[in-house]
Amino acid sequence: MNPAPGLGILAVLYIAVMAVLIGLAVYVLILVITFLRLRIAELRRTAPPKGETGPGE
């Protein structure tokens, strides 16, 4: 006889919640990397060419 029959259910729920949280963390990491790459590309496009100074310098 199993002394703690609810332990199996709790373990399954714990694994399911952890899997969802890990999935969300990976999703957020991919989004952050994507948006940072886009932002860096945008900053490079708007930056003055090398050797030229900006206005007022």
N, C-alpha and C positions, 0 to 999 in steps of 0.2 A: 504494500500500500504506500502510495506517495504521500509524505507528510505535508507537502506544500503544493497542492495541485494548481494553484494560481501562479506559481512561479514560472511555469512554461509560457503562459499567456503574457505575463509581464515581460519575459525575455523577448518574445516575438514582437510585442509592441515597441520595446526599446530598440530593437534592431530596425524596425520599420521607421521609427522616428529619426534615428541616426542616419539611415540611408537617405531620407528626405532632406535632412539638414546638410549632409555632405553634398547631395545633388544641388541644392540651392547655393551652397558656398562655391562650388565649381562654376555654376552658371554666373554668379556675380563676378567671379574672377575673370571669366571670359569676357563679360561685358566691360569691365574696367579696362582690361588690356585693349579691347577693340576701340573704346572711346579715347583712351590715351594715345593710341596710334593715330587716330583721326585728328586729334588735337595737335599732336606734334607735326603732322603733315601740314595742317592749316597754319601753324606758326612759322614753319619753314617757307611756305608760299608767301606770307606777308612780310617776312624779314627782308631787310635790304640786302643786296648782294654783298659778298665779302669784299672788303677794302673800301667800301663806301661808308661814310658816316651818316648818321641820321640828321634830321633837321635840327638846327640850333647848335650843332657841335662844330 
